Amino acid sequence: MARKKTKIVLLIILAAGLALAAWGRAQMSRLTSNAELLASTGTAAGKMLAAYASGIKARDPEQILQLYADDYANPAQGFWQQELRYERDGVRVYDWHSGEPRAFGKAEIGQQVERLLGSFTSLEMAKLKLSAVEEIGEDESSAVIRCVLWLRGSRLDNRAFETQASLRFWLRRHGEGWNIYRQELLSGETVSGSGRGFVNIAQAAGLDFVAQQNPLWTTPEWTPHKFGIIRYGSAGVSTADYDGDGWEDLYFADGRAPRLYRNLGIGEDGQVKFADVTRAVGLPEEEPGVHIGLFADFDNDGDADLFVGRSIGESKIYRNDGPGPTSHIVYTNVSASADLPENFITTAAVADYDLDGDLDLYIGRYLDPRVDLPTTLFYTRNGQGNFLLRNEGDFTFSDVTSEAGVREGGLSLGVSWGDYDQDGDPDLYVANDFGRNALLRNEGRGEDGVVRFTDVSAESGAIDHGFGMSASWGDPDNDGDLDLYVSNVHSGQRWYGQAATLYQYLINSFRQGTIREDFTSYREIYRFAGTDWKDFGDGMVKGNSLLINDGAGRFTDISEAARANPFGWYWGSTFLDYDNDGRQDIYAANGWISSRSYDDL
């Protein structure tokens, strides 16, 4: 009898297991189908948008109208209009809105297109970028998408302009493609000006620096077999008044030959002049793989010493010894006593984290491209590990990374110190490529005398899932506390980061047998994002993040509302009041070539 009961129980367990496996396969099949449907719909919509943009470039209204359904009808739609919001310092900003509602058919669409094409004299660029696939009809014959109209050129008044307008299109299958049978203007902005606000004076000023690749990446020992793109990554620029003459000097990091340019002030022609003083101050003219040059007074003697972080080789620290026999400042290599980390260093920042009166050093690192790839596109944690070095004086440092709890496993490209909670000690933000960034709160000195940090990324709202490349503290809302701007990637393929695609990564982890090694990442994603993978995926490629501090240590991302997340790959950013109006503006450096045209993504 007992044996029979055992057999029945085993059969029940087996049946339950088979049912669970069948359910799992069905779910995987459903998710795979959703991903494939999203991909095919988005790809087809992208082709339609490319044809629309081509019609704008060609100023061909008929080409554009062919994309609209013949039975296009909207009983309450207005013509697109641009209304001047303000004009300041020669720059005019216009808001887009829909005019008085009226019945719209294809004829009215034609008039609207004619108005658009007649609003400029020339175009440098015209694009329609797919933002999201919002709906796909049950029979797959219709869809709703959101996109951005992006124009750059000259207006009728010969002023340079740039436009970005957000649109929603309702689509219906038409042959092999789609037709638009309804549309809606969501928002839009046009900025125009003379286009002559800034003038490039680099050559006239003597700044003849040309970036070069690191030659060590081509050697057998250092060939980046896994992540070859890293060979294009050596770059960076720093400003500092290294000689104390009141003029800001420039240091260019470089893959082959970093350079220090001294600011000579205003010349007889009224132009600022620079001179290459790299050799004159005692710095090496050839130093492969320099990613970061950081000026700071490490010995508290009132002048700027120099930390040099390298992707290949030992980091260096140079002491500023003041004027030498030739009147030039002399830098002396004191790295031997500093015990600095080496290889894969990408960024660094200084602060007196332990409030003992001297500057400490936090160093960010990437992965080893010879043997490692980013583990995922959206949550990579296989970095080489960062370092916190406590300044012990006389250019000696102690590695306190582990005891402070700030190792960080991401691929760090930007680090920045700031007292966001206004408790008197500096906190740390780390911007990581291919994954989440981290806000590490300084908890102060404990009873055992150790200063420790806590990862408060999630509870503070400062977590950012983008491809982090830099982080800058500032106060753009002028309320007295520190806000945060993080530079990321805003891709034209943003729509592809939607839920079905991210779940596909999970399915692939099972299919490829990597779920065990990937499980930690998925568990962390669940901790920070729950099951809301749609927002998670969208957040990865939404672009730069402007995080506003409420004064109580909580941040709100207003980048979309503030229009602070333009398209591009933003490698660096900073706050500055460029127009002296008492409000902090943002400068963000953008650049990547990934498609047929230089400005595409």
C-alpha positions as MATLAB code, in Angstrom:
seq = 'MARKKTKIVLLIILAAGLALAAWGRAQMSRLTSNAELLASTGTAAGKMLAAYASGIKARDPEQILQLYADDYANPAQGFWQQELRYERDGVRVYDWHSGEPRAFGKAEIGQQVERLLGSFTSLEMAKLKLSAVEEIGEDESSAVIRCVLWLRGSRLDNRAFETQASLRFWLRRHGEGWNIYRQELLSGETVSGSGRGFVNIAQAAGLDFVAQQNPLWTTPEWTPHKFGIIRYGSAGVSTADYDGDGWEDLYFADGRAPRLYRNLGIGEDGQVKFADVTRAVGLPEEEPGVHIGLFADFDNDGDADLFVGRSIGESKIYRNDGPGPTSHIVYTNVSASADLPENFITTAAVADYDLDGDLDLYIGRYLDPRVDLPTTLFYTRNGQGNFLLRNEGDFTFSDVTSEAGVREGGLSLGVSWGDYDQDGDPDLYVANDFGRNALLRNEGRGEDGVVRFTDVSAESGAIDHGFGMSASWGDPDNDGDLDLYVSNVHSGQRWYGQAATLYQYLINSFRQGTIREDFTSYREIYRFAGTDWKDFGDGMVKGNSLLINDGAGRFTDISEAARANPFGWYWGSTFLDYDNDGRQDIYAANGWISSRSYDDL';
ca = [
       0.000    0.000    0.000;
       2.790    2.417    0.973;
       4.642    1.571   -2.242;
       1.508    2.360   -4.278;
       1.065    5.715   -2.542;
       4.708    6.572   -3.205;
       4.234    5.713   -6.877;
       1.164    7.951   -7.075;
       3.037   10.841   -5.448;
       5.920   10.416   -7.891;
       3.512   10.410  -10.818;
       1.889   13.600   -9.503;
       5.291   15.260   -9.126;
       6.297   14.137  -12.614;
       3.048   15.416  -14.085;
       3.464   18.748  -12.298;
       7.031   18.994  -13.552;
       5.969   18.267  -17.117;
       3.157   20.804  -16.849;
       5.574   23.426  -15.479;
       8.070   22.700  -18.251;
       5.301   22.963  -20.863;
       4.167   26.271  -19.346;
       7.773   27.529  -19.376;
       8.202   26.579  -23.029;
       4.924   28.286  -23.880;
       6.019   31.445  -22.064;
       9.380   31.427  -23.833;
       7.640   30.933  -27.158;
       5.257   33.804  -26.398;
       8.049   36.143  -25.368;
      10.116   35.175  -28.400;
       7.137   35.858  -30.671;
       6.570   39.227  -28.976;
      10.218   40.151  -29.451;
      10.153   39.147  -33.116;
       6.913   41.075  -33.669;
       8.338   44.162  -31.974;
      11.494   43.909  -34.083;
       9.663   43.501  -37.380;
       7.153   46.270  -36.592;
       9.835   48.688  -35.472;
      12.047   47.931  -38.454;
       9.185   48.494  -40.892;
       8.193   51.705  -39.116;
      11.808   52.880  -39.231;
      11.880   52.414  -43.007;
       8.681   54.428  -43.351;
      10.143   57.233  -41.213;
      13.348   57.204  -43.268;
      11.266   57.668  -46.422;
       9.435   60.584  -44.749;
      12.757   62.239  -43.835;
      14.032   61.666  -47.373;
      10.999   63.532  -48.694;
      11.744   66.452  -46.389;
      15.382   66.576  -47.534;
      14.272   66.501  -51.172;
      11.549   69.063  -50.410;
       9.171   66.747  -52.231;
       5.640   66.952  -50.772;
       4.358   64.184  -53.054;
       6.908   61.703  -51.677;
       5.725   62.525  -48.165;
       2.017   62.396  -49.013;
       2.410   58.895  -50.431;
       3.012   57.779  -46.842;
      -0.435   58.972  -45.742;
      -3.562   56.883  -46.218;
      -5.971   58.166  -48.844;
      -8.805   57.972  -46.285;
      -6.833   59.938  -43.662;
      -9.409   61.646  -41.455;
      -9.324   63.464  -38.138;
     -12.362   65.560  -37.141;
     -10.344   67.802  -34.759;
      -6.756   68.475  -35.807;
      -4.864   71.749  -36.123;
      -2.066   72.938  -38.349;
       1.397   72.848  -36.754;
       2.412   76.296  -35.540;
       5.536   77.746  -33.944;
       5.113   80.400  -31.260;
       8.026   82.484  -29.930;
       8.594   81.631  -26.278;
      11.486   84.021  -25.671;
      14.476   85.760  -27.239;
      17.701   86.353  -25.346;
      21.291   87.065  -26.435;
      20.279   86.712  -30.054;
      18.807   83.236  -29.557;
      15.101   82.671  -30.241;
      13.196   79.697  -28.851;
       9.864   78.655  -30.365;
       7.326   76.169  -28.995;
       5.350   73.970  -31.355;
       1.623   73.506  -30.869;
      -1.446   72.584  -32.861;
      -3.623   75.415  -34.048;
      -7.410   75.718  -33.986;
      -8.955   72.219  -34.311;
     -10.689   71.504  -37.598;
     -11.512   68.555  -39.819;
      -8.355   67.168  -41.356;
      -8.096   64.990  -44.418;
      -5.262   64.198  -46.783;
      -5.668   67.583  -48.479;
      -5.045   69.364  -45.174;
      -2.056   67.109  -44.520;
      -0.728   68.298  -47.871;
      -1.098   71.914  -46.773;
       0.677   71.148  -43.506;
       3.571   69.517  -45.364;
       3.820   72.509  -47.704;
       3.977   74.837  -44.682;
       6.733   72.748  -43.122;
       8.823   72.614  -46.291;
       8.344   76.333  -46.810;
       9.579   77.257  -43.325;
      13.288   76.867  -44.132;
      15.642   77.815  -46.946;
      18.146   74.985  -46.551;
      18.596   71.790  -44.584;
      21.787   70.375  -43.167;
      19.963   67.427  -41.632;
      16.476   65.895  -41.594;
      15.544   62.791  -39.604;
      12.553   61.058  -38.129;
      13.717   58.888  -35.237;
      11.532   56.098  -33.861;
      11.098   56.539  -30.076;
       8.677   53.756  -29.189;
       6.303   51.182  -30.578;
       3.343   51.932  -28.328;
       0.799   49.432  -29.681;
       0.604   46.582  -32.166;
      -2.843   45.556  -33.360;
      -4.090   42.049  -32.623;
      -4.106   41.173  -36.315;
      -0.673   42.840  -36.719;
      -2.053   45.065  -39.464;
      -1.898   48.273  -37.434;
       0.405   49.959  -34.957;
       0.884   53.148  -32.971;
       4.370   54.622  -32.799;
       6.028   57.663  -31.264;
       8.840   59.421  -33.115;
      10.955   62.588  -33.149;
      11.206   64.946  -36.114;
      14.733   66.380  -36.090;
      15.702   69.188  -38.473;
      18.744   71.424  -38.740;
      19.402   74.147  -41.289;
      18.572   77.779  -42.114;
      15.234   79.538  -41.738;
      13.686   82.104  -44.067;
      15.383   84.876  -42.067;
      18.770   83.184  -42.769;
      19.192   82.289  -39.123;
      20.515   78.835  -38.231;
      17.916   76.622  -36.573;
      17.422   73.221  -34.995;
      14.054   71.579  -34.393;
      12.989   68.555  -32.410;
       9.291   67.709  -32.344;
       7.672   64.634  -30.810;
       4.906   63.033  -32.898;
       2.564   60.086  -32.599;
       1.558   58.204  -35.736;
      -1.236   55.664  -36.137;
      -0.160   53.222  -38.842;
      -1.954   50.718  -41.072;
      -0.333   48.105  -43.281;
      -0.170   49.080  -46.931;
       1.461   46.502  -49.183;
       4.927   45.784  -47.780;
       4.978   48.942  -45.672;
       2.792   51.263  -43.597;
       0.515   54.247  -44.163;
      -0.250   56.954  -41.625;
      -3.967   57.257  -41.014;
      -3.818   59.581  -38.009;
      -1.175   61.750  -36.344;
      -0.729   63.894  -33.247;
       1.783   66.561  -32.298;
       2.920   65.880  -28.723;
       5.490   68.648  -28.244;
       8.145   70.506  -30.150;
      10.821   73.160  -29.926;
      12.805   75.185  -32.436;
      15.942   77.129  -31.490;
      17.375   79.681  -33.910;
      20.272   82.103  -33.882;
      23.051   83.626  -35.926;
      25.199   80.510  -35.518;
      28.177   82.741  -34.725;
      28.113   82.788  -30.930;
      31.363   80.846  -30.649;
      34.412   80.873  -32.912;
      37.005   78.110  -33.080;
      40.348   79.811  -32.318;
      42.364   76.672  -31.503;
      44.895   77.010  -34.324;
      45.325   80.753  -33.886;
      45.829   80.236  -30.155;
      48.558   77.651  -30.716;
      46.536   74.588  -29.723;
      47.746   72.187  -32.398;
      47.063   69.009  -30.450;
      45.906   65.979  -32.500;
      44.615   62.871  -30.704;
      46.308   59.534  -31.436;
      45.524   55.917  -30.704;
      47.440   53.897  -28.158;
      50.090   51.925  -30.107;
      50.264   49.248  -27.401;
      46.841   47.931  -28.457;
      48.493   46.638  -31.631;
      51.151   44.607  -29.801;
      50.771   40.846  -29.166;
      50.640   41.354  -25.405;
      47.862   43.930  -25.461;
      45.745   43.185  -28.548;
      42.117   43.633  -27.381;
      40.849   40.347  -28.815;
      37.451   40.484  -27.072;
      36.546   44.183  -27.033;
      38.449   45.754  -29.894;
      36.534   49.013  -29.859;
      38.496   50.055  -26.767;
      41.447   51.041  -28.970;
      39.530   54.196  -29.934;
      38.909   55.242  -26.341;
      41.982   57.181  -25.146;
      41.021   60.805  -24.700;
      40.400   63.558  -22.189;
      41.148   67.173  -21.379;
      41.779   68.955  -18.075;
      42.042   72.599  -17.093;
      44.168   73.945  -14.248;
      46.271   76.982  -13.439;
      49.282   74.763  -12.833;
      51.758   77.687  -12.689;
      49.609   80.028  -10.568;
      49.696   82.966  -12.997;
      45.926   83.451  -13.058;
      45.385   81.866  -16.494;
      43.815   78.425  -16.988;
      46.139   75.952  -18.719;
      45.198   72.806  -20.673;
      46.293   69.184  -20.395;
      45.290   66.735  -23.139;
      45.275   63.040  -22.291;
      46.090   60.865  -25.284;
      46.673   57.339  -26.498;
      50.257   58.074  -27.501;
      51.517   61.524  -26.507;
      49.684   63.607  -23.873;
      50.410   67.317  -23.908;
      50.439   70.226  -21.434;
      49.755   73.656  -22.943;
      50.568   76.745  -20.906;
      48.187   79.705  -21.227;
      50.355   82.734  -22.055;
      47.507   85.207  -21.711;
      46.479   87.858  -24.260;
      49.002   88.461  -27.036;
      49.724   91.703  -28.920;
      47.035   90.780  -31.460;
      44.433   90.569  -28.700;
      44.308   86.779  -28.970;
      44.864   84.279  -26.144;
      48.000   82.226  -26.836;
      49.102   78.778  -25.654;
      52.479   77.031  -25.793;
      53.295   73.318  -25.554;
      55.424   73.049  -22.391;
      55.264   69.271  -21.933;
      59.024   68.733  -22.178;
      59.891   72.030  -20.496;
      58.092   71.105  -17.260;
      59.563   67.590  -17.135;
      56.581   65.555  -18.328;
      57.216   62.716  -20.826;
      56.427   63.522  -24.428;
      55.506   59.895  -25.102;
      53.323   58.090  -22.554;
      50.937   55.548  -24.103;
      47.414   54.998  -22.867;
      46.758   58.123  -20.810;
      43.034   58.403  -20.094;
      42.998   61.003  -17.355;
      45.137   63.922  -16.236;
      43.973   65.234  -12.852;
      45.503   68.314  -11.235;
      45.219   68.552   -7.430;
      47.284   69.778   -4.486;
      48.098   66.425   -2.904;
      50.812   67.763   -0.549;
      49.018   70.931    0.625;
      51.790   73.274   -0.521;
      49.500   75.504   -2.549;
      50.268   74.360   -6.090;
      48.783   71.817   -8.510;
      50.344   68.352   -8.661;
      49.347   65.952  -11.436;
      47.873   62.438  -11.373;
      48.036   60.555  -14.689;
      45.799   57.472  -15.088;
      46.559   54.985  -17.869;
      44.692   52.239  -19.678;
      47.951   50.321  -20.095;
      50.835   50.613  -17.685;
      51.476   52.183  -14.320;
      49.654   55.291  -13.220;
      51.874   58.237  -12.405;
      51.876   61.108   -9.971;
      53.996   64.185  -10.573;
      54.847   66.667   -7.820;
      54.788   70.360   -8.667;
      58.177   71.675   -7.460;
      57.665   75.263   -8.540;
      59.871   77.244  -10.955;
      63.114   75.636  -12.079;
      66.291   77.113  -13.598;
      64.517   77.988  -16.855;
      61.632   79.695  -14.990;
      59.297   76.882  -16.021;
      57.429   74.953  -13.354;
      59.139   71.600  -12.772;
      57.181   68.371  -12.335;
      58.948   65.490  -10.581;
      57.822   61.867  -10.874;
      57.137   60.656   -7.299;
      55.088   57.600   -8.283;
      57.433   55.118   -6.594;
      56.161   55.971   -3.108;
      52.504   56.353   -4.118;
      51.722   52.661   -4.844;
      49.116   53.505   -7.489;
      46.970   50.931   -9.359;
      47.755   50.173  -12.979;
      45.960   49.289  -16.218;
      42.385   49.856  -17.412;
      42.063   53.216  -15.610;
      39.520   55.496  -17.248;
      38.618   58.208  -14.729;
      39.509   59.718  -11.358;
      38.354   62.382   -8.906;
      39.698   63.857   -5.665;
      38.045   64.828   -2.371;
      38.883   64.826    1.319;
      36.486   61.946    1.958;
      37.676   61.353    5.551;
      37.900   65.068    6.467;
      41.502   64.810    7.693;
      42.695   67.845    5.745;
      44.237   66.332    2.622;
      42.928   65.214   -0.767;
      42.217   61.542   -1.355;
      41.863   59.862   -4.746;
      39.111   57.703   -6.221;
      40.057   55.854   -9.413;
      37.591   54.271  -11.858;
      38.503   51.328  -14.073;
      37.058   49.458  -17.061;
      37.345   45.804  -18.144;
      40.305   43.930  -19.627;
      39.464   43.996  -23.362;
      41.888   41.198  -24.115;
      39.797   38.604  -22.295;
      36.459   40.214  -21.423;
      33.360   41.565  -23.117;
      30.563   43.450  -21.361;
      28.432   40.614  -19.993;
      25.229   42.254  -21.238;
      24.217   45.401  -23.055;
      22.163   46.532  -20.087;
      23.708   45.385  -16.799;
      27.428   44.702  -16.940;
      29.277   44.202  -13.656;
      32.542   42.603  -14.745;
      34.779   45.639  -14.398;
      38.303   45.425  -13.044;
      37.227   47.163   -9.840;
      37.761   50.731   -8.664;
      40.102   52.074   -5.984;
      39.808   54.551   -3.121;
      43.264   55.719   -2.068;
      43.625   57.537    1.234;
      46.286   60.236    1.248;
      48.804   59.520    4.020;
      51.000   62.531    3.185;
      54.325   62.843    1.370;
      52.755   61.283   -1.751;
      51.983   57.949   -0.134;
      48.524   56.436   -0.356;
      46.731   53.523    1.302;
      44.208   51.344   -0.515;
      41.045   51.592    1.627;
      38.616   50.450   -1.078;
      37.366   47.317    0.659;
      36.966   48.785    4.125;
      35.126   51.803    2.696;
      32.852   49.622    0.526;
      33.392   51.448   -2.758;
      34.904   48.835   -5.086;
      31.995   49.064   -7.602;
      31.913   46.308  -10.202;
      30.756   48.321  -13.205;
      32.707   49.597  -16.190;
      33.396   53.031  -14.743;
      33.807   55.992  -17.084;
      32.931   58.858  -14.747;
      33.231   59.582  -11.020;
      32.288   62.717   -9.140;
      32.295   63.817   -5.490;
      29.566   66.001   -3.979;
      27.825   66.484   -0.616;
      24.315   65.815   -1.907;
      22.784   65.298    1.571;
      24.492   68.378    3.059;
      25.870   66.541    6.083;
      29.363   67.943    5.686;
      31.167   65.044    4.026;
      31.565   64.252    0.308;
      29.474   61.510   -1.282;
      30.404   59.695   -4.484;
      28.601   59.109   -7.772;
      29.971   56.512  -10.203;
      28.841   56.468  -13.849;
      29.188   53.008  -15.405;
      29.086   51.981  -19.046;
      26.717   49.146  -20.052;
      24.834   49.205  -16.785;
      23.625   50.878  -13.659;
      25.336   53.837  -12.062;
      25.742   54.146   -8.302;
      25.305   56.809   -5.629;
      27.492   55.943   -2.640;
      26.627   57.900    0.522;
      29.429   58.796    2.926;
      28.355   57.580    6.386;
      31.203   59.347    8.165;
      33.667   57.851   10.586;
      32.381   54.904   12.601;
      33.261   53.954   16.163;
      36.156   51.885   14.797;
      37.547   54.960   13.041;
      36.727   53.709    9.537;
      34.808   55.859    7.032;
      32.302   53.712    5.132;
      29.911   54.255    2.245;
      26.415   52.886    1.550;
      24.951   52.299   -1.902;
      21.756   54.397   -1.845;
      21.167   54.401   -5.596;
      17.680   52.879   -5.467;
      16.197   54.535   -2.380;
      17.512   57.990   -3.338;
      16.125   57.776   -6.877;
      19.590   58.501   -8.271;
      19.964   55.154   -9.978;
      20.443   55.442  -13.716;
      20.493   52.459  -16.063;
      22.002   54.204  -19.056;
      25.411   53.791  -20.626;
      26.998   56.126  -18.082;
      30.012   58.119  -19.231;
      30.303   61.085  -16.878;
      28.616   62.679  -13.883;
      28.545   66.343  -12.835;
      27.187   67.937   -9.649;
      25.585   71.374   -9.873;
      22.572   73.438   -8.826;
      20.617   74.226  -12.011;
      17.430   75.005  -10.062;
      19.234   77.407   -7.686;
      17.668   75.951   -4.542;
      20.920   75.513   -2.636;
      21.430   71.748   -2.896;
      23.378   69.627   -5.361;
      21.643   68.165   -8.383;
      23.208   65.710  -10.806;
      23.673   65.481  -14.564;
      24.749   62.132  -16.018;
      25.823   61.752  -19.646;
      24.546   58.626  -21.389;
      23.487   57.347  -24.805;
      20.268   58.479  -26.467;
      19.920   56.095  -29.345;
      17.676   56.199  -32.371;
      17.111   52.535  -31.549;
      15.555   53.445  -28.200;
      12.355   51.645  -29.137;
      14.282   48.364  -29.258;
      14.860   48.499  -25.500;
      11.233   47.744  -24.784;
      10.012   44.897  -22.596;
       9.910   42.021  -25.068;
      13.515   42.562  -26.103;
      14.826   42.602  -22.539;
      12.928   39.477  -21.624;
      14.576   37.942  -24.662;
      17.931   38.372  -22.928;
      16.622   36.299  -20.037;
      15.410   33.592  -22.419;
      18.781   33.551  -24.162;
      20.510   33.112  -20.805;
      18.542   29.901  -20.305;
      19.076   28.697  -23.860;
      22.799   29.425  -23.887;
      23.357   27.957  -20.436;
      24.664   31.210  -18.921;
      21.805   31.746  -16.471;
      23.956   30.722  -13.514;
      26.612   33.379  -14.170;
      23.974   35.938  -15.238;
      21.682   35.276  -12.287;
      23.360   37.833  -10.025;
      22.683   40.555  -12.581;
      19.025   39.577  -12.991;
      18.610   39.472   -9.221;
      20.066   42.975   -8.904;
      17.832   44.205  -11.737;
      14.817   42.854   -9.876;
      15.999   44.604   -6.710;
      16.282   47.960   -8.447;
      13.518   47.772  -11.070;
      11.133   45.032   -9.975;
       9.366   43.468  -12.929;
       8.803   46.735  -14.767;
      11.197   45.881  -17.556;
       9.558   48.203  -20.040;
      10.686   51.264  -18.103;
      14.023   49.606  -17.401;
      14.730   48.966  -21.075;
      13.517   52.384  -22.144;
      15.704   54.003  -19.493;
      18.831   52.358  -20.838;
      18.886   54.402  -24.023;
      16.777   57.439  -23.166;
      19.880   59.618  -23.025;
      21.358   61.975  -20.462;
      19.754   62.198  -17.034;
      19.097   65.424  -15.132;
      18.398   64.392  -11.536;
      16.950   67.094   -9.286;
      17.550   66.886   -5.523;
      14.518   67.685   -3.342;
      16.739   68.786   -0.448;
      15.999   65.658    1.539;
      18.280   63.431   -0.502;
      15.688   62.207   -3.021;
      16.182   62.711   -6.751;
      13.672   63.076   -9.591;
      14.659   62.556  -13.214;
      13.391   65.549  -15.213;
      15.598   65.087  -18.267;
      12.658   64.489  -20.643;
      10.650   67.457  -19.364;
      13.737   69.706  -19.347;
      14.732   68.500  -22.829;
      18.163   67.771  -21.437;
      18.560   64.381  -23.139;
      19.279   65.084  -26.836;
      20.179   62.345  -29.289;
      23.802   61.302  -29.174;
      26.560   59.469  -27.323;
      27.636   61.917  -24.633;
      31.139   61.207  -23.362;
      31.346   64.115  -20.939;
      29.354   66.995  -19.495;
      29.612   69.862  -17.055;
      27.613   72.729  -15.569;
      28.602   76.332  -16.322;
      26.894   79.720  -16.476;
      28.056   80.543  -19.990;
      25.814   83.602  -20.425;
      26.349   85.085  -16.929;
      22.643   85.169  -16.091;
      23.009   83.505  -12.688;
      21.711   80.125  -13.866;
      23.791   77.067  -14.590;
      23.776   75.833  -18.172;
      25.001   72.432  -19.382;
      27.748   71.667  -21.848;
      27.789   68.076  -23.104;
      30.390   66.592  -25.468;
      28.880   64.252  -28.053;
      30.464   62.008  -30.628;
      30.230   58.589  -32.203;
      30.195   57.227  -35.718;
      27.962   54.204  -36.011;
      26.120   54.504  -39.294;
      26.414   55.900  -42.784;
      26.097   59.511  -41.716;
      28.221   61.191  -39.064;
      25.299   62.295  -36.907;
      23.298   59.051  -36.893;
      22.986   56.401  -34.221;
];
